[in-house]
Amino acid sequence: MSDERPWARLVDRRSVNRGDVRRAGLLRAFDELLREQTLEEVNVAEVSRRAGVTRSAFYFYFESKAAAVMALMAELYDDASDATDLLVKAEGDREPRIRRVITTLFDSVERTPHTYRALLEARATSTSVREIWEAGRADFAGMVAEMITRERAAGNAPDGPDPAALAAVLLDLNDHAVERHALGTGPARERHIDALTHVWLQSIYGTDGGTP
């Protein structure tokens, strides 16, 4: 994925370069510690020590631990971007397309649940992280709303609630679902995906099936 995506530009203090060895080492050490500790418990000095750099090097790249968490979540953001691209193209049968999008989100969180839990902690305590998160969600919601509008105009979806409001609510459902999954609560994975797919299809197309 391109390092010029908005998420990456918002997170790092310096120009984003995922090939930067020091930056990669800091994120690797940070990730290791998050597997053992909560975000609050992680010490920047220990992150730097494990990465073999000075403490000031951490702040050269990231203004805070919360910002570093966002950098660790770049892959999830890229996955969400790819999934949204697939969704808004509205190509192929509806059910497998929407199911694939939702499954991609669950897969991304399952790869690094400790990082996602740290993100939840960062989002709850950092205004800047909340602002970045909301900016990213607004981008996704706008694309989904445009897709709903196009599908209605083409006669593929019935009229319904305001597209922007509907898109925001559907993304809220996704966020809550993957949050519960990361925390080990809620329905089993496949039942959760089934239910979300059903809600998306019914909300946008008024059906559970594929292309008529």
N, C-alpha and C positions, 0 to 999 in steps of 0.2 A: 504494500500500500504506500501511497505517496506520503512523504513526511510533511507535505504542505497542507494536509487536511486541517480544518479549523481547530479541532481538538488539540492536536499537537502544538499548534502555534500558541494556543492559550495557556498551555500547561508549563512549558519550559521558560526559564529566565533568559536563556540564550537561544540562538537560532537552532532549530531542531536538527539533530544529526544522530540517528539511531545507531550509526556506525562508530560514534565516539566511544573509545575504549573506556575512558574514566567514567563517563555517564553510564555505560552499560554495566560496568563493575559495581557502581553504586546501586543501580536498580536491582542487580542480581543479589547483592548483599541485603538490601532492603526486603526483597521478596523472601529470602531465607529466614530473616527474623520474623516476618509476618506469619510464617508458618508455625512459629513457636510462641509468639506474643501478640497482644492486641496492638493496635496503632498507638494508643496512649502509652503503652509500656515500652515500645521501641525507642531506643536512644540513638540520636543522630551520630554521636561520637562512636558508638559501636558499629553503626552502619559504615562509617568512614574507615574505621579500623579494619573491618572485614574486607573492605574494598581496596585497602592498601593506599588510601589517600588521606589528606588532611580533612579535618572537619569543615574548614572553609570551602573545600572543593564541593561538598554537598550543596552549600548555599550558592555556589557559583551557578549551579544548574537549577536548583529548586528553592523557592522561597520558604517552603515549609514541608513537613512530612506529608501533609494533606495534598500538596501539589505533586509530590513524588508518587503518591498513590494514584493520582490521575494519570501520571505518565505510565505507570504499570498497567493501567486500564486501557491503554491505546489500542491493544489488540482487540479487546472487546468492542471498542468504538468502531474499529475497522470492520469487524464482523457485522455489527449493527448497520453500518453504512452499506455494506454489500447486500445484506438482507433487505434493507429498505429499497435499494436499487432494484432488486428482483421483484419486490412487491409492487412498486410504482410503475414498472413496465407493463404490468397487467397482461402478461403473455402466458398462454397455456391455461389449463384448467385451474379454477379458483382454489379448490380444496387443497391439492398438493402444493400449490404455490404458497398459500398462507401457512399451511402446516410446516413447510420447510423454513419459512421465515422465523416462526416461533421456536422451532426445534433448534435453529442456529443460535438463538439467544440462550437457550438452556445449555447447549453444548459449550458455549463460551464461558458461562459462569461455572460450569462443572469442571473445566480445566483448571481454574484457579479460584476455588470458593473462598480461600483465605484472603485473597486480594479483594474480592467483591465485598466481603464482610468489612474489610478495612475501608473500602470506599463508602459504605453506609455510615461508618463511624466518622469519616472525614466530612461527609456531606452534612451530618448532624451538628458538627462543631465549627465548620469553616464557611464563612460567608462567601469567600472567593470560589470555593469548590462548588457550593450551591449555585452560584451564578454561572459557572462554566457548565455544570450539569444541565441547568435550565436552558442555557443557550443551545446546547447540543440537542436537547429534547425538542426545542422549538423548531430547529432545522428539520428534524425527522417528522414532526407533526405537520409542518408545512407541506412536505412532500407527500405524506399520506393524504392530507386534505385535498391536494391537487389531483391525486389519483381518484379519490372518491368523486370529485367534481367531474372529471373526464368520463368516468364510468357511467355516471348518471346522464351526462349529456349524450353519450353514445347509446343509451337505452339498455345498458348492461346491468344497471343497478337502479332500484326504485328511489324516488324522492324520500327524504327523511330529515333527520336533524341537521343543523348547520354542519357542513363538512369539517370545519376547523375544530368545533366543539367535539364532534364525534371522534376525530383523529386523536385529540388530546385525551379523551376518556379511554380509548382503546390502548394507547400507549401507557396510561396510568395502570391499566389492568396488567399489561406485560411487566411493567416495573415491579408491581406488587408481587406478581407470581414468581419472578426470578429471585426477588428478595427473600420470599418465604422458602424457596427451594435452596438458596445458599445457606439459610439459617437452619435447614433441616426440618422445616415445618410444612404444613399444607398437604394436599393430595400427593399421591405417587406421581412421579415424573410423567409417565405416559397419559395418565388420567388428567393431569393438569394441562398437558399439551392438547389433548382431545377437547377439553372444555373451552380452552382459549380459542382454538380453531373454530369451534361451534359458534362462540360469541362473535368473533370477527366476521364470519360468513353471514350470520343472521343480521348483524348490525349494518353491514355494507350492502349485501346482496339479497337479504331476506330469504336465504336458502342455505341448506347444508351441502348441496351437491356441487358438481363441477359445472362447466360451461354448458348451458342448455342446448 
